Amino acid sequence: MALSSNKPDDPITDINVTPLVDVALVLVIIFMAVAPFAVQSGIKVLQSKASAQVGKVSLSESLQVKLTARGRITLNGAEIQAADFPLRIAQALLASKDKFVIIKADDGNKVGEVVSLMDTAKQAGALKMALMKN
């Protein structure tokens, strides 16, 4: 058994690791709590190859949604109000065979506006979507 030779006047030179361990354990708990949120599912984006495909949906069979820089929405060339968009896209998708939606946006549009249109179309029953630049 080792005897301590510390006298009352000697400075304490031992390293206290308890606070270090406490901080490390708190960080582990925080990372364990936050980790499931980092694996949330998002929108899958697949790049298409530039080649001719046989049997794909033609532009006349798909639904074309256009969002202008001023925020105006057109569905297959007819301008509609933003409030009417969910109902009109749902009706058009019911009549569509392939449920394919092409969304065209201007450079001035914000990402949130385009994603909102995509989300509305997906909720209305769109199975496939494509993004195009005006």
Buried (B, 14 or more C-beta within 10 A) or exposed (E): EEEEEEEEEEEEEEEEEEEEEEEEEEEEEEEEEEEEEEEEEEEEEEEEEEEEEEEEBEEEEBBBBBBBEEEEBBBEEEEBEBEEBEEBBBEBBEEBEBBBBBBBBBEEBEEEBBEBBBEBBBEBBBEEBEEEEE
